[in-house]
C-alpha cells in the first residue's frame, strides 16, 4: 500500500512540474518605461513626443480628471497615421499624466539648452 501511494505521489509531482507556472499576483515589478529595447510602446512614443515638443518650444497638456488636454488631442490626431491599435480608443489617462510628469523631470531640453 505504501509503495502504491509513493508511486502516485511521484506521478503527481511530475505532472505538477510539467504544468505551466502560475501567474504572479499583483502589478508587474518593472514598468513599461523601464524595459529597454521594446519597440511599439505607446508610453515610450508619448514620452519622446513630449520631449520633442518641449525641445521645439511647445507644450502639451493633459488633465486626467476631465479627460482633456492637447496631448490627448494630439494622440487622437496621430491615431490615423500610426499602426492599427497602437493608440487605443480609450486612452489610459492616468498613465499619460504619469508620463507627462516623468517628461517634466527630465533635464532642461528646451531649445538650445542641450
N, C-alpha and C positions, 0 to 999 in steps of 0.2 A: 504494500500500500504506500509506503514511504517513497519507494522508487518511482511509482506512478505519479505521485504528487510532485516530486522533484522534476520529473520529465516535463510535466505540464507547466511548472514554474519556469523552466528553461525555455520552453516554447513561447510562453507569454512574454518573457523578457526579449527574446529575439524579435518577436512581432512588434513589440513596443519600440525597439531601437530602429526598426525599418520604417516605421511610420514617420510622417513629416513632423518637424519640431513645432511646438506651439508658438503662436504669435505672441510677441512681447506685449504686455499691458501698458497702457498709458501713452503718452506722447513720445515720439522718437527722440533719441538723445541728441541728434545732430540736426540742426535746422537746414532748410533748403539753401540758404545763403552760405553755409559753411562747407558744402560739399564741392570740392574743386573739380573742374573738368566736365561737368554735366552740361550738355547743350540742351536748349529748348526749355529754359526755365523762365516763367513769367516774372518771378521775383528778381532774377538777375537782369532780365531785359528792362524791367521798371527801374531798377537801381541805376543802370547805365543810362537810361533815358533821362532820369533826374539829373545825373552828373553832367550829361551833355547839354541839357537845357540851362543848367546853372553856369556852365563854362561860357556859354554864349550870351549870358546876361539875362536870361529869363527866369521865371519861377513857376512851378506847377504846385497847385494846392490840392488838398484832399480833406474832406470832412466826413469821417466815418459815421457820425451820428445822423447826418442828413443824407448821406449817400451822394454828395455833390462835390464838385471841385474840378479844376482844369485838368488834373491828372486823369480823372475818370472820363472826362470828355475826350481827352487825347487818346486814351486806350480804346474808347468806343470808335473813334475815327480810324485808328490803326487796325482794328479788327478785320476790316475787309482786305487789307494788303498783307496781313500776316498769315501763316499757315492755319488751316482749319482747326478749330477748337483750342488754339494757342491762348487766346484771350476768352475766358469763359463769359457767358451771357450774364451770369450773376457774379459780379466781381467780388473778390474777398476784401472787403473794405478795411477790416482791422489789419490784415496783412499789408495792404497798401499804405496804411497810416504808419505801421511799424517800419516799412521800407523807407518812407519819407523821413522819419526820424533818424534812421540809420544814415541816409544820404546827408542829412544836416550835420551829422557828427564827423563827416569826412573833413580832411584838411581843406583849407581855403582854395577852391578851384575856380574862383571867379576869373573872368577873362584877364589874361596877362599875369596872373599870380601863381603860376605853377612852379 
